[in-house]
Amino acid sequence: QQLQQRQARETGICPVREELYAQCFDELIRQVTINCAERGLLLLRVRDEMRMTIMAYQTLYESSVAFGMRKALQTEQGKADMEARIQQLESERKELERQVAEWKAKCEAIEKRENERRVNEEKKHGEEMAYLNRANKQLKQQLDKFLVAEKK
């Protein structure tokens, strides 16, 4: 009835229930001590051991919660650091891709310019060869005329 009146929780850690159970256990110890002092002392030791164990469990629980919170914060910090690193790497990648595109364009321009130069050189060479062949042919014809004229 007192548990319901003081709105004690039915499950989990409840200070109201803990206090009522402690009062009940203390009353048991008092009554047993009246009948037999040795049993009363043993129950006192049991109660003290139980309280120490509960306190140790509470300390362990609190430290584990604190550890969990620290790890969660470290994870969040690590996540933020990783996201920043990802952003940095992505910007580096974009810059490198831009450089690659720039170098490809330069390479294509150089290739085009060199192809045009080669075509012009071939054209010049072809024209020069045609000129030299014509000149050679004319010189042969003139030589043949002189040789034919001298034979006569």
Summary of the structure (lengths in Angstrom):
residues: 152
radius of gyration: 52.4
end to end distance: 156.2
largest distance: 169.7
contacts: 311
relative contact order: 0.03
helix: 92%
strand: 0%
